[in-house]
Amino acid sequence: MSRLFANSWKDYELLDAGNSKKLERWGEIVTIRPDRNAYFKSGSPESEWKSLAHFEFVEKTANSGDWIELKPGAPRSWQIKFNDIKLNLKLTQFKHVGIFPEQRTNWDFVAQHLKSGDRFLNLFGYTGAVSMVARSKGADVFHCDSIKQIIQWGKENMEGSGLSDIHWILEDALKFAHREAKRGNKYKGIIMDPPAFGLGANKERWKIEDKFSELMQLAKSLVEPGGFIIANTYSPRLEIDEIKKFTSKIFPSSNVEVSKLCIKSATGKVIEYGELTRVFC
């Protein structure tokens, strides 16, 4: 199994990880968050983490919890930069802050493989960091997400970064992709970051292990010759061998790379985040 490491940058660093938690710096703000993939012993003691952190997320359920203030007066929303992109962060009840820093490797990849005028599709787009990167390269960007507040968050990132004219699509990603395929639209690059599980547009149960093949088939119908497809998956029920089996069947003559997406902390600890599939068509 190959590992692909996402590098830190000036405004983000994984400081340490362990004991099912991670210590992260986002600009000037340091957080402690749960992470089941950090099942090993941390590099530094918890007392040191607490002295550095501004906030710690404490889970109430598997999907929600509360942020505990460790340094009184610290802002609960702030801004960081990635190159020339400005990203608005805030503490949410789902432990996220607005970006997934392990995706930095995909941001770099997209920046290297898109040029002005290329069409780029971001499905399950979240707050749009990769959409900003693509737009900054002059790509014609289509960003699809089914949650209104998340689309608004993405628009704020666009405006704060001095960008414009991203196509914001408030819709179920799977439905939009099906319609785009029927319309015959094509894209130079496609990125998909689907949830591992959840509910679909009509409250149907969503499991990525059941939908992965359909998503890749759709992406194949939407990508231009010579284009690329990126798919991130975060489910232990969808293993690398299955991903390789699906993709080799769907793309028998394409170059397919499947890697474990990772970040190494400043203390040398490695967190594995999920599988990253790239198809060069």
Secondary structure, DSSP 4 states (H G I P E B T S, - for coil): --EEEPPPBTTEEEEEEETTEEEEEETTEEEEEE-TT--S--SS-HHHHHHH-SEEEEESSSS-EEEEESSTT--SEEEEEETTEEEEEE--TTS--S--GGGHHHHHHHHHH--TT-EEEEET-TT-HHHHHHHHTT-EEEEEES-HHHHHHHHHHHHHTT----EEEES-HHHHHHHHHHHT--EEEEEE---SEEE-TTS-EEEHHHHHHHHHHHHHHHEEEEEEEEEEE--TTS-HHHHHHHHHHH-TTSEEEEEEEEEE-TTS-EEEEEEEEEEE-
